[in-house]
Amino acid sequence: MTSLADGDWHRLHRASPLLRGGIFVFALIGFVIANLRERLVDVVFGIPRETGDPLDEIYERGAVGWALLAAAAILIVILIAFTLSWRMHTFRVSDESVEVRSGILFRSHRQARLDRIQGVNIVRPLIPRLFGAAKLEVSVAGQDANVQLAYLGSALADGLRRDILQLASGARQPRPAAAEPAPEQPAGDPALVPAGPPPAAQAARRQALNDYASARVGEFLAPELDPDAAPPESVVRIPLLRLIGSIVFSGFTVFVAIAIAALVVSVIVGGSEWLLIAIFPGLIASAGYYVSRFTKSLRYSIAGTRDGVRVGFGLLTTSNETLPPGRIHAIGVSQPLAWRPFGWWQISINKAGHSTNDGAAGQAATTVLPVGSLADVAKVLELILPGVAIDKPRALIQRGLTSRGGDDGFANAPRRAAWLRPFSWRRTGYAVSADAVLLRRGVLSRQLVLVPLARLQSVGISQGPVRRRLRLASARLHTVAGPVSATLGVIDVGEAERLLETVTAGAVASADSDTSYHWSRQDIDPTPARTAVTPAVPTATEVTP
């Protein structure tokens, strides 16, 4: 099979126009059903329908033929538009970029450079899975810079992802040559061909249909991580009861409980029964929210591959994303207050490119661990930040998560910081390891932020009039935008100066020796030139008095 990364232009899956524009077909069907509902009620229950039914008007005016002709014309126009859209939507993958051309009247040409790729995500929605199709999204650094290929054959999408990641890694290995086309067989004498399909052809069709059905069933039951590209077992497994508990003990549940309590009180005290009718759609939506979060978190898996960390999840609609090395700019480990009795934690990340698809538990795609124990957190951190696998950083992270402060290896805020942080000043502090900066804060909701030194962009120290009088300052480590905020609200002025000097020197040294952006270049060049390939070199250091 010819590789899709051969530099030539290719088309998407033949069912792509229907899968991408099928919403119009469903809208048309919904319009017809809405206009037939009174007729169905009349036939089933014998309730007379009201006048003004559009179908009755068409029938009484004798315009049934014209209506059918108009409907047929609309369907033909839709099919022609879908076909033209499919033919004009092409893509190619070269050694430098992924390009997509689309549009009928207004043409667009999107290009994603391989050296700016932040992740490759494959999403298999329920309906496209029935057609054996999948959507491939190339996440690129920049605002609205992602490139989507919707849709490709499921197996072709997996192969194309491997090709894109191989090219992005810096490896330039020769591709296998395309297979030679089979010679055409001479046609037989038509007089000798029996009428109708031969038995062998019928058996071949049945076998092809059985193979197609078996392939679709196999895709539904197959593990989310490809065993050929990733370890067969996930590093972390989320038990069913833990998943249910994490959804129940969430902020949304608290909001729903407060809303229901307020509703009950208003009905009992004020007798406003109409509020029950008003709030009922909201309760249905809340139930749908819980079901969606539950199904999207099933079959969660995370594993390390040669091309980065692979995160997969989903039951009906599945998604798995590969995060190449060097693309994670900040890591946040948090524990809400309601999770503390169970010892559960959540991990989020900052990356330069943002996927348009939801992540695990229906949350942002930057959530790499929806819920896990302390041991699960350690395993995931070892994958996304390999430098923490050694004993000293591991112990430092352990204290950063669970310690209440004191002499634990962190430079903590002084006692006078209690004027600004009366509850959390003991846990507010920082530590610097060989590869990352650790920021610890929060007492009700515990948080630990890890910023790889090679990805750090700048350091900011600020001091307002109140902090100046208390000889305190606030610090911020600048990374790409995301859910993880690398800030310290209070810190001693002397510690702030040491943080500035230590982190700046460490960031420059780490960025200078970092080769993670081209993680396979050493495979073809054992002595690569020492070049700065990452845009994350610290570019500014500011002190705002």
FENWODA-V539999 format. One record per residue. N is the residue number from 0. RES is the residue in one letter. SS is DSSP state (hx for helix, st for strand, lp for the rest). PSI is psi in whole degrees, -180 to 180 (none if undefined). OMEGA is omega in degrees with one decimal (NA if undefined). Layout:
n=[N & N]
res=[RES & RES]
ss=[SS & SS]
psi=[PSI & PSI]
omega=[OMEGA & OMEGA]
//
This chain:
n=[0 & 1 & 2 & 3 & 4 & 5 & 6 & 7 & 8 & 9 & 10 & 11 & 12 & 13 & 14 & 15 & 16 & 17 & 18 & 19 & 20 & 21 & 22 & 23 & 24 & 25 & 26 & 27 & 28 & 29 & 30 & 31 & 32 & 33 & 34 & 35 & 36 & 37 & 38 & 39 & 40 & 41 & 42 & 43 & 44 & 45 & 46 & 47 & 48 & 49 & 50 & 51 & 52 & 53 & 54 & 55 & 56 & 57 & 58 & 59 & 60 & 61 & 62 & 63 & 64 & 65 & 66 & 67 & 68 & 69 & 70 & 71 & 72 & 73 & 74 & 75 & 76 & 77 & 78 & 79 & 80 & 81 & 82 & 83 & 84 & 85 & 86 & 87 & 88 & 89 & 90 & 91 & 92 & 93 & 94 & 95 & 96 & 97 & 98 & 99 & 100 & 101 & 102 & 103 & 104 & 105 & 106 & 107 & 108 & 109 & 110 & 111 & 112 & 113 & 114 & 115 & 116 & 117 & 118 & 119 & 120 & 121 & 122 & 123 & 124 & 125 & 126 & 127 & 128 & 129 & 130 & 131 & 132 & 133 & 134 & 135 & 136 & 137 & 138 & 139 & 140 & 141 & 142 & 143 & 144 & 145 & 146 & 147 & 148 & 149 & 150 & 151 & 152 & 153 & 154 & 155 & 156 & 157 & 158 & 159 & 160 & 161 & 162 & 163 & 164 & 165 & 166 & 167 & 168 & 169 & 170 & 171 & 172 & 173 & 174 & 175 & 176 & 177 & 178 & 179 & 180 & 181 & 182 & 183 & 184 & 185 & 186 & 187 & 188 & 189 & 190 & 191 & 192 & 193 & 194 & 195 & 196 & 197 & 198 & 199 & 200 & 201 & 202 & 203 & 204 & 205 & 206 & 207 & 208 & 209 & 210 & 211 & 212 & 213 & 214 & 215 & 216 & 217 & 218 & 219 & 220 & 221 & 222 & 223 & 224 & 225 & 226 & 227 & 228 & 229 & 230 & 231 & 232 & 233 & 234 & 235 & 236 & 237 & 238 & 239 & 240 & 241 & 242 & 243 & 244 & 245 & 246 & 247 & 248 & 249 & 250 & 251 & 252 & 253 & 254 & 255 & 256 & 257 & 258 & 259 & 260 & 261 & 262 & 263 & 264 & 265 & 266 & 267 & 268 & 269 & 270 & 271 & 272 & 273 & 274 & 275 & 276 & 277 & 278 & 279 & 280 & 281 & 282 & 283 & 284 & 285 & 286 & 287 & 288 & 289 & 290 & 291 & 292 & 293 & 294 & 295 & 296 & 297 & 298 & 299 & 300 & 301 & 302 & 303 & 304 & 305 & 306 & 307 & 308 & 309 & 310 & 311 & 312 & 313 & 314 & 315 & 316 & 317 & 318 & 319 & 320 & 321 & 322 & 323 & 324 & 325 & 326 & 327 & 328 & 329 & 330 & 331 & 332 & 333 & 334 & 335 & 336 & 337 & 338 & 339 & 340 & 341 & 342 & 343 & 344 & 345 & 346 & 347 & 348 & 349 & 350 & 351 & 352 & 353 & 354 & 355 & 356 & 357 & 358 & 359 & 360 & 361 & 362 & 363 & 364 & 365 & 366 & 367 & 368 & 369 & 370 & 371 & 372 & 373 & 374 & 375 & 376 & 377 & 378 & 379 & 380 & 381 & 382 & 383 & 384 & 385 & 386 & 387 & 388 & 389 & 390 & 391 & 392 & 393 & 394 & 395 & 396 & 397 & 398 & 399 & 400 & 401 & 402 & 403 & 404 & 405 & 406 & 407 & 408 & 409 & 410 & 411 & 412 & 413 & 414 & 415 & 416 & 417 & 418 & 419 & 420 & 421 & 422 & 423 & 424 & 425 & 426 & 427 & 428 & 429 & 430 & 431 & 432 & 433 & 434 & 435 & 436 & 437 & 438 & 439 & 440 & 441 & 442 & 443 & 444 & 445 & 446 & 447 & 448 & 449 & 450 & 451 & 452 & 453 & 454 & 455 & 456 & 457 & 458 & 459 & 460 & 461 & 462 & 463 & 464 & 465 & 466 & 467 & 468 & 469 & 470 & 471 & 472 & 473 & 474 & 475 & 476 & 477 & 478 & 479 & 480 & 481 & 482 & 483 & 484 & 485 & 486 & 487 & 488 & 489 & 490 & 491 & 492 & 493 & 494 & 495 & 496 & 497 & 498 & 499 & 500 & 501 & 502 & 503 & 504 & 505 & 506 & 507 & 508 & 509 & 510 & 511 & 512 & 513 & 514 & 515 & 516 & 517 & 518 & 519 & 520 & 521 & 522 & 523 & 524 & 525 & 526 & 527 & 528 & 529 & 530 & 531 & 532 & 533 & 534 & 535 & 536 & 537 & 538 & 539 & 540 & 541 & 542 & 543 & 544]
res=[M & T & S & L & A & D & G & D & W & H & R & L & H & R & A & S & P & L & L & R & G & G & I & F & V & F & A & L & I & G & F & V & I & A & N & L & R & E & R & L & V & D & V & V & F & G & I & P & R & E & T & G & D & P & L & D & E & I & Y & E & R & G & A & V & G & W & A & L & L & A & A & A & A & I & L & I & V & I & L & I & A & F & T & L & S & W & R & M & H & T & F & R & V & S & D & E & S & V & E & V & R & S & G & I & L & F & R & S & H & R & Q & A & R & L & D & R & I & Q & G & V & N & I & V & R & P & L & I & P & R & L & F & G & A & A & K & L & E & V & S & V & A & G & Q & D & A & N & V & Q & L & A & Y & L & G & S & A & L & A & D & G & L & R & R & D & I & L & Q & L & A & S & G & A & R & Q & P & R & P & A & A & A & E & P & A & P & E & Q & P & A & G & D & P & A & L & V & P & A & G & P & P & P & A & A & Q & A & A & R & R & Q & A & L & N & D & Y & A & S & A & R & V & G & E & F & L & A & P & E & L & D & P & D & A & A & P & P & E & S & V & V & R & I & P & L & L & R & L & I & G & S & I & V & F & S & G & F & T & V & F & V & A & I & A & I & A & A & L & V & V & S & V & I & V & G & G & S & E & W & L & L & I & A & I & F & P & G & L & I & A & S & A & G & Y & Y & V & S & R & F & T & K & S & L & R & Y & S & I & A & G & T & R & D & G & V & R & V & G & F & G & L & L & T & T & S & N & E & T & L & P & P & G & R & I & H & A & I & G & V & S & Q & P & L & A & W & R & P & F & G & W & W & Q & I & S & I & N & K & A & G & H & S & T & N & D & G & A & A & G & Q & A & A & T & T & V & L & P & V & G & S & L & A & D & V & A & K & V & L & E & L & I & L & P & G & V & A & I & D & K & P & R & A & L & I & Q & R & G & L & T & S & R & G & G & D & D & G & F & A & N & A & P & R & R & A & A & W & L & R & P & F & S & W & R & R & T & G & Y & A & V & S & A & D & A & V & L & L & R & R & G & V & L & S & R & Q & L & V & L & V & P & L & A & R & L & Q & S & V & G & I & S & Q & G & P & V & R & R & R & L & R & L & A & S & A & R & L & H & T & V & A & G & P & V & S & A & T & L & G & V & I & D & V & G & E & A & E & R & L & L & E & T & V & T & A & G & A & V & A & S & A & D & S & D & T & S & Y & H & W & S & R & Q & D & I & D & P & T & P & A & R & T & A & V & T & P & A & V & P & T & A & T & E & V & T & P]
ss=[lp & lp & lp & lp & lp & lp & lp & lp & lp & st & st & lp & lp & lp & lp & hx & hx & hx & hx & hx & hx & hx & hx & hx & hx & hx & hx & hx & hx & hx & hx & hx & hx & hx & hx & hx & hx & hx & hx & hx & hx & hx & hx & hx & hx & lp & lp & lp & lp & lp & lp & lp & lp & hx & hx & hx & hx & hx & hx & hx & lp & lp & lp & hx & hx & hx & hx & hx & hx & hx & hx & hx & hx & hx & hx & hx & hx & hx & hx & hx & hx & hx & hx & hx & hx & hx & hx & hx & lp & st & st & st & st & lp & lp & lp & st & st & st & st & st & st & lp & lp & lp & lp & lp & st & st & st & st & st & st & hx & hx & hx & st & st & st & st & st & st & st & st & lp & hx & hx & hx & hx & hx & lp & lp & st & st & st & st & st & st & st & st & lp & lp & lp & lp & lp & lp & st & st & st & st & st & st & st & hx & hx & hx & hx & hx & hx & hx & hx & hx & hx & hx & hx & hx & hx & hx & lp & lp & lp & lp & lp & lp & lp & lp & lp & lp & lp & lp & lp & lp & lp & lp & lp & lp & lp & lp & lp & hx & hx & hx & lp & lp & lp & lp & lp & lp & hx & hx & hx & hx & hx & hx & hx & hx & hx & hx & hx & hx & hx & hx & hx & hx & hx & hx & hx & hx & hx & hx & hx & lp & lp & lp & lp & lp & lp & lp & lp & lp & lp & lp & lp & lp & lp & lp & lp & lp & lp & hx & hx & hx & hx & hx & hx & hx & hx & hx & lp & lp & hx & hx & hx & hx & hx & hx & hx & hx & hx & hx & hx & hx & hx & hx & hx & hx & hx & hx & hx & hx & lp & lp & lp & hx & hx & hx & hx & hx & hx & hx & hx & hx & hx & hx & hx & hx & hx & hx & hx & hx & hx & hx & hx & hx & hx & hx & hx & lp & lp & lp & st & st & st & st & st & lp & lp & st & st & st & st & st & st & lp & lp & lp & lp & st & st & st & st & st & st & lp & lp & lp & lp & st & st & st & st & st & st & st & st & lp & hx & hx & hx & hx & hx & hx & lp & lp & st & st & st & st & st & st & st & lp & lp & lp & lp & lp & lp & lp & lp & hx & hx & hx & lp & lp & lp & lp & st & st & st & st & st & st & lp & hx & hx & hx & hx & hx & hx & hx & hx & hx & hx & hx & lp & hx & hx & hx & hx & lp & hx & hx & hx & hx & hx & hx & hx & hx & hx & hx & hx & hx & lp & lp & lp & lp & lp & lp & lp & lp & st & st & lp & lp & hx & hx & hx & hx & hx & lp & lp & lp & lp & lp & hx & hx & hx & lp & st & st & st & st & lp & lp & lp & st & st & st & st & st & st & lp & lp & lp & lp & st & st & st & st & st & st & st & hx & hx & hx & lp & lp & st & st & st & st & st & lp & lp & hx & hx & hx & hx & hx & lp & lp & st & st & st & st & st & st & st & lp & lp & lp & lp & lp & lp & lp & lp & st & st & st & st & st & st & hx & hx & hx & hx & hx & hx & hx & hx & hx & hx & hx & hx & hx & hx & hx & hx & hx & hx & hx & hx & hx & lp & lp & hx & hx & hx & lp & lp & hx & hx & hx & lp & lp & lp & lp & lp & lp & lp & lp & lp & lp & lp & lp & lp & lp & lp & lp & st & st & st & st & st & lp]
psi=[132 & 137 & 143 & -8 & 41 & 6 & -4 & 162 & 135 & 159 & 163 & -178 & 142 & -25 & 4 & -46 & -41 & -41 & -35 & -34 & 11 & -15 & -32 & -38 & -45 & -35 & -40 & -42 & -41 & -36 & -43 & -43 & -40 & -35 & -16 & -5 & -41 & -35 & -38 & -39 & -38 & -42 & -42 & -46 & -7 & 20 & 123 & 140 & 155 & 161 & 164 & 8 & 126 & -36 & -37 & -40 & -43 & -41 & -42 & -30 & 0 & 32 & 28 & -44 & -44 & -36 & -43 & -39 & -41 & -40 & -42 & -40 & -40 & -43 & -39 & -42 & -42 & -45 & -42 & -43 & -41 & -42 & -45 & -40 & -41 & -41 & -31 & -5 & 103 & 164 & 161 & 152 & 115 & -174 & -10 & -28 & 169 & 125 & 143 & 128 & 134 & 169 & 144 & -62 & -44 & 113 & 144 & 149 & 108 & 143 & 132 & 116 & 139 & -32 & -3 & 8 & 130 & -11 & 157 & 120 & 134 & 120 & 133 & 88 & 163 & -52 & -49 & -28 & -29 & -26 & 2 & 32 & 159 & 155 & 128 & 127 & 125 & 112 & 125 & 147 & 131 & 161 & 122 & 45 & 3 & 153 & 127 & 139 & 97 & 105 & 164 & 163 & 144 & -47 & -37 & -35 & -42 & -43 & -40 & -37 & -43 & -41 & -44 & -44 & -35 & -43 & -38 & -23 & -11 & -8 & 137 & 73 & 147 & 138 & 151 & 142 & 151 & 146 & 145 & 137 & 142 & 140 & 143 & 139 & 137 & 140 & 143 & 176 & 123 & -28 & -23 & -7 & 124 & 154 & 139 & 166 & 139 & 161 & -37 & -39 & -41 & -42 & -37 & -39 & -43 & -40 & -39 & -40 & -42 & -40 & -40 & -46 & -40 & -38 & -40 & -42 & -40 & -37 & -37 & -34 & -12 & 152 & 151 & -35 & 132 & 118 & -25 & -23 & -16 & 159 & 144 & -24 & 137 & 146 & -33 & 138 & 133 & 110 & 154 & -45 & -36 & -40 & -46 & -43 & -39 & -31 & -40 & -46 & 65 & 169 & -33 & -37 & -40 & -42 & -44 & -41 & -43 & -41 & -42 & -42 & -43 & -37 & -45 & -42 & -43 & -36 & -42 & -44 & -49 & -12 & 33 & 80 & -25 & -20 & -30 & -42 & -38 & -34 & -14 & -45 & -35 & -37 & -40 & -43 & -37 & -41 & -41 & -35 & -44 & -43 & -42 & -45 & -36 & -49 & -34 & -17 & -9 & 153 & 33 & 141 & 147 & 135 & 158 & 138 & 176 & -26 & 16 & -164 & 129 & 123 & 125 & 154 & 169 & 150 & -64 & -52 & 118 & 154 & 138 & 134 & 140 & 122 & 107 & 161 & 146 & 6 & -5 & 121 & -23 & 148 & 130 & 125 & 121 & 156 & 106 & 159 & -39 & -20 & -12 & -40 & -24 & -10 & 34 & 148 & 163 & 145 & 128 & 161 & 159 & 131 & 157 & -32 & 142 & 124 & 147 & -4 & 152 & 154 & -162 & 147 & 20 & 11 & -174 & 154 & -7 & 0 & 111 & -18 & 103 & -43 & 138 & 163 & 178 & -37 & -37 & -40 & -43 & -41 & -42 & -40 & -34 & -30 & -50 & -15 & 82 & -24 & -16 & 0 & -22 & 165 & -43 & -52 & -34 & -44 & -36 & -41 & -41 & -45 & -33 & -27 & -42 & -19 & 149 & 7 & -173 & -157 & 83 & 22 & -6 & 145 & 99 & 164 & 147 & 170 & -32 & -13 & -11 & -20 & -30 & -30 & 77 & -27 & -31 & 7 & -31 & -34 & 4 & 117 & -179 & 162 & 153 & 123 & -172 & -30 & -13 & 162 & 135 & 125 & 129 & 135 & 168 & 139 & -38 & -52 & 106 & 140 & 140 & 124 & 131 & 126 & 113 & 133 & -34 & -20 & -4 & 137 & -42 & 170 & 133 & 130 & 126 & 156 & 114 & -176 & -38 & -47 & -34 & -39 & -33 & 3 & 45 & 168 & 167 & 148 & 147 & 128 & 118 & 123 & -174 & 157 & 146 & -174 & -17 & 122 & 115 & 77 & 153 & 122 & -36 & 139 & 148 & 146 & -43 & -42 & -34 & -40 & -42 & -39 & -44 & -48 & -46 & -46 & -39 & -47 & -43 & -36 & -42 & -45 & -42 & -42 & -33 & -31 & 4 & 132 & 15 & -23 & -32 & 75 & -14 & 8 & -30 & -18 & -28 & -16 & 97 & -19 & 71 & 151 & 148 & 102 & 151 & 106 & -4 & 136 & 2 & 15 & 136 & 125 & -17 & 144 & 123 & 147 & 116 & 105 & none]
omega=[-178.5 & 179.8 & 175.9 & 179.6 & -178.1 & 179.4 & 178.7 & 178.7 & -179.4 & 176.3 & -179.5 & 177.6 & -175.8 & 179.3 & -177.1 & 179.4 & 179.1 & -177.9 & 179.6 & -178.1 & -178.8 & 179.3 & 179.1 & 178.0 & 179.0 & 177.1 & 177.8 & 177.9 & 177.9 & 177.4 & 179.7 & -179.6 & 179.5 & 179.9 & 178.2 & -172.4 & -179.0 & 177.4 & 178.4 & 177.2 & 178.6 & -177.7 & -172.9 & -172.7 & 179.8 & 178.7 & -178.9 & 179.4 & -178.6 & 177.9 & 179.1 & 176.5 & -178.7 & -179.7 & 176.4 & 179.4 & 179.3 & -178.6 & -177.7 & 179.6 & 179.8 & -177.2 & -179.6 & -179.7 & 178.5 & 178.7 & 177.5 & 178.6 & 178.7 & 178.3 & 178.3 & 179.3 & 179.0 & 179.0 & 179.3 & 178.6 & 178.5 & 179.7 & 178.7 & 179.1 & 178.3 & -178.9 & 177.8 & 178.1 & 179.4 & -178.3 & -178.0 & -179.3 & -177.9 & 179.2 & 173.2 & 178.3 & 178.5 & 178.6 & -175.7 & -171.1 & 170.5 & -175.2 & 179.2 & 174.5 & -177.5 & 177.2 & 178.3 & 177.9 & 179.5 & -176.5 & 175.4 & -178.9 & -179.7 & -177.1 & 178.3 & 178.9 & -177.2 & -177.9 & 177.5 & 180.0 & -179.5 & 180.0 & 177.0 & -173.7 & 175.4 & -179.9 & 178.3 & 176.0 & -173.1 & -176.7 & 176.8 & 177.7 & 176.9 & 177.7 & -177.4 & -176.2 & 179.2 & 178.4 & 178.4 & 179.7 & 177.0 & -179.0 & -173.9 & 176.5 & -179.5 & -178.9 & 178.2 & -176.6 & -177.3 & 178.2 & -178.9 & 173.0 & -176.5 & 13.4 & 175.1 & 170.0 & -173.0 & 179.8 & 178.4 & 178.5 & 177.7 & 179.6 & 179.9 & 176.5 & 178.3 & 179.3 & -179.1 & -180.0 & 177.8 & 178.7 & 179.4 & -178.2 & -178.2 & 179.2 & 177.8 & -178.4 & -179.6 & 179.1 & 176.7 & -179.6 & 179.0 & -178.9 & 177.5 & 178.6 & -178.9 & 179.0 & -179.7 & 178.7 & 178.2 & 179.8 & 179.2 & 179.2 & -178.6 & -178.1 & -178.3 & -178.6 & -179.0 & 178.4 & -179.9 & -178.7 & 178.2 & 179.2 & -179.9 & 178.7 & 178.2 & 178.1 & 178.9 & 179.1 & 178.6 & 179.8 & 178.4 & 178.2 & 178.0 & 178.8 & 179.8 & 179.5 & 179.5 & 179.1 & -180.0 & 178.3 & 178.4 & 177.4 & 179.6 & -175.5 & -175.9 & 176.0 & -176.1 & 178.1 & -179.9 & -178.3 & 179.7 & -176.5 & -176.8 & 175.2 & -176.3 & -178.0 & 176.4 & 178.1 & -177.5 & 176.0 & 179.9 & 177.5 & -175.6 & -179.0 & 177.6 & 178.7 & 178.7 & -179.8 & -179.8 & 177.9 & -179.4 & -178.8 & -179.6 & 179.1 & 178.9 & 177.9 & 177.1 & 179.0 & 179.5 & 179.6 & 178.9 & 179.9 & 179.8 & 178.8 & 178.5 & 179.0 & -179.1 & -179.9 & -179.0 & 179.4 & -178.4 & -175.7 & -174.3 & -179.2 & -178.8 & -179.0 & -178.8 & 177.5 & 177.3 & 178.3 & -178.4 & -175.1 & -175.4 & 176.9 & 177.5 & 177.7 & 177.0 & 177.9 & 178.1 & 177.5 & 176.9 & 177.9 & 179.6 & 179.5 & -179.9 & 179.1 & -178.9 & -177.6 & -179.3 & 179.6 & 178.6 & 179.6 & 176.9 & 178.8 & 176.0 & -177.0 & 177.3 & 177.1 & 178.8 & -176.7 & 176.8 & -177.2 & 179.2 & 179.4 & -179.4 & -179.7 & 173.7 & 178.0 & 178.5 & 172.9 & -175.9 & 179.3 & 172.2 & -176.1 & 175.4 & 178.2 & -178.4 & 178.2 & 175.9 & -177.8 & -179.8 & -173.2 & 177.8 & -178.1 & 178.9 & 176.4 & -174.5 & 178.4 & 175.1 & -177.3 & -178.3 & 179.6 & -172.8 & 178.4 & -178.1 & -179.2 & -178.7 & -179.5 & 177.4 & -178.6 & 174.6 & -177.4 & 168.4 & 174.0 & -172.7 & 179.0 & -177.8 & 178.7 & 177.7 & -179.3 & 178.7 & 176.3 & -179.9 & -179.2 & -179.3 & -179.1 & 179.1 & -178.9 & 178.2 & 176.7 & -177.6 & 174.4 & -178.1 & 179.1 & -179.0 & 177.6 & 179.1 & 176.7 & 177.3 & 178.3 & 179.9 & 179.8 & -179.1 & 178.8 & 176.6 & 178.7 & -172.7 & 176.9 & -171.6 & -177.9 & -178.8 & -177.3 & 179.7 & -167.3 & -173.3 & 176.5 & 179.7 & 178.0 & 178.8 & 177.2 & 178.2 & 178.8 & 178.4 & -179.6 & -168.9 & -175.8 & 177.5 & 179.8 & -178.4 & -178.3 & -175.7 & 178.8 & 178.3 & 171.8 & -171.6 & 178.1 & 179.0 & -176.6 & -179.4 & 176.2 & 178.7 & 176.4 & -180.0 & 178.7 & -171.8 & -176.4 & -170.3 & -174.6 & 179.8 & -177.4 & -179.6 & -178.4 & -178.4 & 173.7 & -178.4 & 174.5 & -177.4 & -173.8 & -171.9 & 172.3 & -179.2 & 176.4 & -177.4 & 179.6 & 174.1 & 176.2 & 174.5 & 173.0 & -176.3 & -179.0 & 172.7 & -178.0 & 176.6 & 179.0 & 175.9 & -177.7 & -179.1 & -178.4 & -176.6 & -178.4 & 177.4 & 179.8 & 178.8 & 176.3 & -179.6 & -177.0 & 175.9 & -176.9 & -179.7 & 179.4 & 178.8 & -179.9 & 178.6 & -177.1 & 177.6 & 176.8 & 173.1 & -176.4 & 177.3 & 173.9 & -174.3 & 174.6 & 176.0 & -178.0 & 179.9 & -177.8 & -177.4 & 178.8 & -177.2 & -177.1 & 170.4 & -176.3 & -178.7 & 177.2 & 179.2 & -177.6 & 178.5 & 177.7 & 177.5 & 177.9 & 177.7 & 176.7 & 179.8 & -177.6 & -175.7 & -176.4 & 179.6 & 179.5 & 179.9 & -179.6 & 178.8 & 179.8 & -179.1 & 179.2 & -178.4 & -178.2 & -175.4 & 176.3 & -173.5 & -178.3 & 174.5 & -167.9 & 179.6 & -177.9 & -179.9 & 179.1 & -176.9 & -179.5 & -174.4 & 178.9 & -177.5 & 176.8 & -177.3 & -178.6 & 176.9 & -175.5 & -176.7 & 176.7 & -173.8 & 176.9 & -179.9 & -175.6 & -178.8 & 174.9 & -173.2 & 173.3 & -178.2 & -177.6 & NA]
//
